[in-house]
Amino acid sequence: MTLLILEIDVLSSEVLNKSDFLAVLANRIPNFIGFLVSFMVIAIYWVSHLRILSYVKLNQ
């Protein structure tokens, strides 16, 4: 997931001033969707992992 955020580059202020901000965001939507989907998948796995571990008892 960390590697996916590296694919979303930050544009310079000159580029943002010359172009429409909404158009720049519209071009970045596939990157954000990929990041959001991967975050949700990892979150689902993490919650499932915690739920499974809640049934485990430690013998001490």
ABEGO torsion letter per residue (X at the ends): XAAAAAABBBBBAAAAAABBAAAAAAAAAAAAAAAAAAAAAAAAAAAAAAAAAAABBBBX
